[in-house]
């Protein structure tokens, strides 16, 4: 059976039943059809949230074979519920770029999904659209101010870094010229488009803790300089109020359900290779308010989403995770060990053993944050007992718990062993979360700490553009912001071809973007791009809808 066939065979419960099951008062439900709802911010109870156990699901370095963090997160939450623990899974919203591109949807798979899958993977409740509109409103206001003869701040167009965004992979929009067409059509200047998941508005929404906090952060967005070198922010353009108004519903988390009828909160969708890669603080606190165990995920490998989850999100919102589930697959480890992609379903213990250093490095990284891990082997039908035993022996040699999780085929039942391991870690009080670096350190020190300790780099090099950006950051007094490094997800290094556990490499920072509203700096490494392109045969080629309104080819 396909994921879609499995999802279609499930009897969806009315969203009020899901809310009632977990003690969410009916007055805290804003219906969005039968199977989706918005949760108002007043439903958050910080005191109750502090009593919840926050569990982060991360993974080894991603491969084309896939690791399944979302599927594992959903399955783990189902497993915890089966063991009598009140658990909610809190996830990011899918972006249309990957859905129509190469990666597909982000609602889990098999018997470990969130529903209604088609709605969530497509327009959902319109949050991405609202973020896109708020971002582009500021873009329009900026160009209007440059054009104006009576209400101009004398912005120097050459200093403006604020682009436009759209939730689609469209490589032709990476670099564009706006303002053509004569004096009434604006002032010509070079700009471009990023994907919506990379928007600073997305990052702001995911770190804001209230509507007033959201508005303040929006006002702090750095736009550029005037001709006399005065910095200009969105609040100088009086843009934050209208932008916040567009986000009045988008700031509210979305309540849906798992395939086993348990609550799932889905909100925000920043990518982990170009942004912070975790769902909103508000969504996490909402889940923690109503759960004994709150399961959440961070994008890509531990070196990206999880590091940012710990160093940015947890520090910003004062969250203290109790355990890390490190998702791995035998197929992915064999790929990191040098096996060809086409041969990953064939038994290959030698390649598996050669790939173990990647797993080892991520375990070492988790230990740096003083949080206890458990290895979750995401089971596939091609896995052999001998291969599974290799990982178990490796885990035993490191003193790390390990569990086989067959969540795609068995849902919560297949995650019981993993859930028991998580409960054991939590009840032992073995974790004592500590961030990797102090925000007050210099920007270079923060980047170097992440690059050398988490990635394993020898040192960090800076282009002349990056060095100029460092001087600008110092002049603006922003050097005490945390750093959100943009880096390829395919390798621990900034070179996607270096698999496994590369050593003796250099991380090159080519520029540093300023995201004052979000509250962090973005050092950009390697050839990372913030507007991806579509592959030769995008997933959109297989997506269709029939006369009954049923969507096919969406996974």
N, C-alpha and C positions, 0 to 999 in steps of 0.2 A: 504493500500500500504506500502511496505517496503521502507527504505531509498534508497536502490539501484534502486527500480522501479521508485521512484520519481526522482532520479538523472538521470536515463536513459531517462525519458520523457522530459528533459530540452534540448532546442536547445542551445548548447554551442556557444558562440561568439568567433571569432578569437581574440587572445590575443592583437593584435594591436588595435582592437576596444575598448577593455577595457582600454588600456593605453591612447588612444586618448580621451576617455570620461572624463578622469581626468586630461588632460593636460600634460601627460607625453610625452615628445618629442620622435619621432620615433628613433632618434639616441641614445636614452637611453634604447633601447630595444635590448636585445640579445636573439634571438629566441631559444626556446627549444621545437621544434615541433609547432603545431598550437595553443595549449591551455596553454602553460607554457612559461615563459621567465625569464631571469636573468636581474637584474637592476644594472648597474655599480655604483660604489660609487660616481662618479662625479655628479650623478643625485640628490644627497642630497644638500639641501640649508638650512643651519643652521638658517638663518634669517627668512625664511618662516616657518621653523619648530617651532620656538618660538611663532609664532602667532596661531598655532594649539591648540586645546583643547584636552588634553590627558585624556582618560577615562579608568580606570582599572576595569575589571570584575573579581571578586573573588567569594568566596562561603563559606558556613558554613562547618563544618568538614565533609569530605566525608563519604558516607555509601555505602553498596553494591547496594542500590537502585539507586544510581547515582544522580548527581545534575545538570549537563548539562551546565558547564561554556562556553565551545566552542560553543555549539548550541546557547546559550544566547548572546555571543559576536557577532556571525554572524548575528543573528536576530536583535540585537540592531543597528548594522551598517546599515542593510537594512531599519530599521525603521527610522533612522536619515535621510537617503537618501530620503525616501518617504516624509519626512517633509521639504525637500528642503535644507537640510544640506549636504555638500560634505563630505562623510565619507568613511574611509577605515578601514577594520578590519585587524589587524596584529597578527598572531598566531605562535605557535611553530610547528615544523615538527613532525609527528608521529614517534614513534620508533617501529621497527618490534617486539621487545620483547612483549609488551602488545597486539599488533595486533594478533600475533599467540598464545598469552597466554590467559589472562582472560578478559582484559579491552576492547579489540577491537580497532577500528580505532579512529582517532581524527580529523574528518572533519565535525563535526556537525551531524545533523540528520533531517529527514523529509523535511520540506520546508525551513530549515535553515542550508544549507550545503555550503561547498566550493568544487569546481570542477576543474579538473576531479578527482573524489574521489578515484578511484582505483590507479591511478598513484601516488597521494599524499600519500596514505597509504602504498604503497610499496616502490619502489626504488626512486621515485620522480626525482630529478635532480642529485642525487648521492652525496649530501652533507654529509650524514652520512658515506658513504663509504670513502670519502676523509678524514674525521675526524679520522675514524678508521685507515686508512693507515698512516696518519701523526703520530698518537699516537704510533702505532706499529713500525714505522720506528725508533722512539727514543728508544723503547724497544730493537730493534735489535742492534742499535748503542751502547747501554749500555752494552749488553752482549758481543758484539764484542770487546769493549774496555777492558773489564775484561779479555777476552781471549788473547788479543794481547801481544806480547813480545816486540814490537818495538814502539807502540803508546798507551801505557797504562797510565792512570791517577792514577793508583793504588787505584781504587775504592774498598771499603770494601763491598762485596756482602751482608753482613748481615745488612747493613744500607740502602739498596735501597728499597724505597717504591713504585716505579713506576712499575705498572703491565702492562698487555696487555688488550685490549678491543675487544668486538665483539657485534654487534647489535642483540643479541638474548638471550633469557632466557635459560641459560645452567648451572644449579647448579653444575654439575660435574667439571666445570672449576674454581670454586671459589678458590680452593687451589691446586696448582700443583708444580711439581719439573721440572725444566728445566736443560739442560746441561748434560743429561745422554748420555752414548754411547761412552765414552772414551775421550782421551785428545784432539782429533780433533773436538769434538762436543760441546765444551764449558765447563764452570765451573759450576758444579751442585749447584743449590741454590733454595730456596723456593720462589715462587711467586704465581700469580693467574691471573684471568680475572675479569674485571668489565664490566658492560654493557656500550655501547658507550655513552649513555646519561649521564653517570657519569664521563666520561673522562674530565680531566682538559682542554684538547684541545677544547672540546665542550664549557666549561665555558669561555675559552679565546676567542673563536670565537664570543660568544654572548656578550662580553664586549668590544672587540676591536672596535675602531672607524676609523681605516684606516689600510692599508696594512703594513705600517711601525710600527704602534702600535701593530698589530698582531705579527709581527716578533720579536719585543722587548719583548713582553709578552711570546712568545714561548721560547726565550733565557733565560728567568728568571725562567723557570720550575726547581724546586729543585729536584735533583736526589738522592743524598745521600752524604756520607762522604768518604774521603780517609782513609787509615789506620792510618794516623797521624792527623785525625779529621778535615781536611780541607773540607768545604762544596763545593759540585760540582753541577753546574747548567747546563742546556742543552747547553748554549752558550760555556761552557768549552769543550763540546764535538763537537762544531762546527755543531750543528744539526739544528739550527733555520732556516737557509736559505732553506735547502731542505724541511723541514716541511712546511714552508710558501709557497713554490712552489707547493706542493701538495694541498694547500688550496686556490690557486689563484682564482678559480671559486666558491668554497664553501663559500667564504666570501661575495659573492654577493647575496642579497636577491632574493627570488623567487616571481614572480607575477603570480597569477592565478585569478579566478573569483568566485563570490558567485552565488548561484542558481538564483538570480534576476539580474545577469549581472553587478554587481558592483565589484570594485577591492578588492583583498585580497592578502596580502603579508605574506608569510609563510617562516620562517627562523630560524634555530637552534632548538634544542629540549632537553634542560636539564630538568631532573625530578626535582620536587620541594621538595621531601622528602630526596633526596641525593645530590642535587645541587641547583642552584639558581632559577630554575623553570620558567624562562621567556624567550621570544624570544630575538633576538639580538638587541643591541643598534642601529646598522645600519638599521635594518628593521623598528624599531620604528621611527627613524629619517626620513626614506624614506617615511613612511606613513604620518608623520606629515608635510613633505614638500609639499604634494599634497592634504591635507585634512583640512577642517575646524574642523572636529571631528575625532580623531584617537582612535579607540576602540581596546584595547589589553587585554589579559588575563594572569593570573599567576596561576600556577598549584596548585591543591589541595585546602585546606582551607586557609582562610586569615592568619592564624598563620604560614603558611609555605611560599607558593609562593609570597603572597602579602607583607609580612614582608620583604622578601629578595628583592622584586621589589623596595620597598621604601628605605630600608637601604643600599642596595648594588648598584643596577642598577641606581636608580634615583640620588643617591649621586655621583656615578662614572661619569654619563653622564650629570649631571645638568638638570634633567627633573623634571617638576613640574605638577603632575597630578591634574586635576580639580574636579574629582568626582570618587567615587567607587560604582560600582553596586555589591551588595551582593546577589548572586544567592542562592535561597533556594527552597526546595520543601516540600510539606506537607508530602510526604512519608518519606523523610529523617528526618524531625523533629519528626515524630512518632517513627522512629527507635531509635533516641536519647532519646525519652521518654520511651523506654522500650518495644515497640511493637515488636512482632516477625516478622522476615523478610517476612514470607509467608502471613502475614495478613495486609501488608501495604496498599493494595488497598481497604481495608474495612474501613468505617467511624469510627474514633476513636478520638473524640475531647479531651478526657482525656489524652491520650498518647501524642497528639499534644502539649497540654499545658505543659506537663512535659518536652517536648523537647525544649521549647522556651529558656531556659537558655543558650543553645549552641549558638543560634542566638544572644541573648543578649550580650554574651561575645565577639563575633566577632564585633558587633556594637561598643562596648566599645573600642576594639582594634583599629578600624578605627579612632575613635575620638582622640586617642593618637597621630596620625599623622596630625591632624588638617585638614583632608579632609572630605568633607560631603558625606554621603552614601545615597543610595536609595536601598530599598529591592526589588528584582525582584523575584516574585513568579513564578517559572517555572511550568506552568500549565499542569496537566495530566488529562486524562478523568475520573479518579477515584476520583478526588478532589470534595468535596462537597462545596456548598456555605457557609454552617455553618463553615467548616474548614477554608476556605479562610477568612471569617469574623474574625475569631480568630486572624489571623496574622495581619489583618488590624487594629484591635483594639489594639493589642500589639504595632504596629508601631506608632499609634496615641499617645499612652501613653508615648512613647519615643521621640515624636516630630520628627519622621523620615518619609520621603516620602516612599510610597510603591506602586508598580504597578504589576498587573497580566500580565504576558507575555506568550502568547500562540504561541510561535515562531515555535514549531515543526509542528503544524497543519496549521498555517497561515503565517509563514515567517515574513517579515517586517511589514505587516498589523497587525499582532499580537503583535508587539513590539512598536506600536505608543505611547501608554500611558507611557511606560517605557522611550522612547526617549524624550517625552515631559518633564518628570520629570528630566532627565539628563540635558536637555537644560535649565530648570528652575534653577537648581543648578549652572550650568556654568555661566549663565547670571546674577546671583545674586552675583557673585564673593565671595561666602561664604567660599570657601576653601583657606587655606593658608598653603600649605604643609610644614611639618617640620619633619626631620628624628627622630627616636626614641632615638638614641645614637650618641655620638661623636666618630669617628674612633680613636681619640687619647686616649680614655679611655683604661684602662688595659683590657687584654683579659678576665679575670675573671669577671670584671664589665660588659663588653658587653654581655657575656653569661648570667650573672645573670639578667641583665635588660630585655632581651628577655624572659628568663625562668619565671621570676616572673610577669612581666607586661603583656606579650602577652599570655603565656601558662597558667599562674595562679599558678605556682609552689610555694611551701613554701620556698625551697632553692635548691641549686645545689650541688651535691656530685661529687667527682672526684676519679677515680681509680688511682692506683699507676702509671699505664701506662700514663694516662692523665696528671698527675702531672709532669712526666718526659718530656712529650711533651711540657708542658708549659715552662719548663726550657730551652728546646731546642729552642723554639720560641723566648724566651728572648735573648738567646745567639746569635741567628742569626739576631737580631734586627728587628723582624717582628711583634712585639706586637701591632703595630698601624694599622694593617690590620683589616677590618671588619670581622665578623664571619657569616658563612653560615651553620647553624646547621642542621645536618642530624637527622631526627626524623620521627617516624611513622606518616602517614597522617590520621590514623583512630581515633586518640584521640588528645585532647589538651595536654595531658601528653605524656610521652614516653612509656606508656603501652597501646597497642591497644584495650584492653578490657574495659578501662575506658571511657565510652561514655558520652554524654551530656556535663555538665560543671563540671569536677572533681575538687576537692579542697583538700588541705592539702597533696599534693603529692610531691615527691622528683624527680627531674630530675638528672639522673646519666650520666655523661660524661665519656665514657670508653676509648676514645683516641681522639687525635686531628691531623688531616691530614693538611699538609702544601701545599697550592696551590698559590705559589708566582706569577706564571704567570697570573693566573686568578685574583689575587689581593685580596684573602681572605683566611681565615682559616676555616677548616671544623671540628667542634666538633661533634663527632659521639655518639649518645645516644641510650640507649636501645639495642634491637637486630636488628637494621636496617642493611640491607645488600645491597651492591652495585652491586650484581649480582643476580637478582631474579631467581626463578625457575618456571617451567611450572606447571599448575594445573593437577589434575588427568585426566581431559578431556579438553585439550587445545582447543582454538578456531580454531586452524589449522585443526582439524578434520572435520570441516564443510566448509572449503575453497576449491574450485575446479576451474578448467578452462575447457571450452568446446572446441570443434573443431573449432569454430568460433573465439576463442581467448577471449571470454567473461568470466570474473571472477565472480563466485558466492560465496555466504557465507561470503563476506567481508563487514563489517559494520563499 
